[in-house]
Every structure is written in structure tokens, then in C-alpha cells.
């Protein structure tokens, strides 16, 4: 089963990369309120059970995929 892990900086953490993208877009005449840059990781876990697959992905995300001091993550099942 495929699980997507979306990792974003916490709102209170300055997103320098997002700011650079926003400034570049503004220079090109494209207006936006905010831009934040994150990561998307696609995991394929061996379990066919949805809850078990999400549990395995959560353990992986907690253990190595994100930095809990500055990042949050969400999981989604990819059909």
C-alpha cells in the first residue's frame, strides 16, 4: 500500500525557501499571500491493511522522516 507523507515547517519557523519562491513570483508579477515549501515522500509498505500501513508509515515518519522540533507531517493513503 502506498502512503504519502507531507512534511512542512511549523508555522512559527521561518521558511527561507518559501520566501525566495514568493519573492521570485512577485518579481514576475504574480501576487500571492504566502508561499511555504515542504517535502512529499511516497512510501510503499507491504501491508494491505489500511490501518496497519498508516501505523508503519507513522513510525517511519516519527523515527527518521521529519524533525519534530521544526516540522509537522500528515499522512495520506495513495490509491
Rosetta blueprint (number, residue, H / E / L):
1 X L
2 X E
3 X E
4 X E
5 X E
6 X E
7 X E
8 X E
9 X E
10 X L
11 X L
12 X L
13 X L
14 X L
15 X L
16 X H
17 X H
18 X H
19 X H
20 X H
21 X H
22 X H
23 X H
24 X H
25 X H
26 X H
27 X H
28 X L
29 X L
30 X L
31 X L
32 X L
33 X L
34 X L
35 X L
36 X L
37 X L
38 X L
39 X E
40 X E
41 X E
42 X E
43 X E
44 X E
45 X L
46 X L
47 X L
48 X L
49 X L
50 X H
51 X H
52 X H
53 X H
54 X H
55 X H
56 X H
57 X H
58 X H
59 X H
60 X H
61 X H
62 X H
63 X H
64 X H
65 X H
66 X L
67 X L
68 X L
69 X L
70 X L
71 X E
72 X E
73 X E
74 X E
75 X E
76 X E
77 X E
78 X E
79 X L
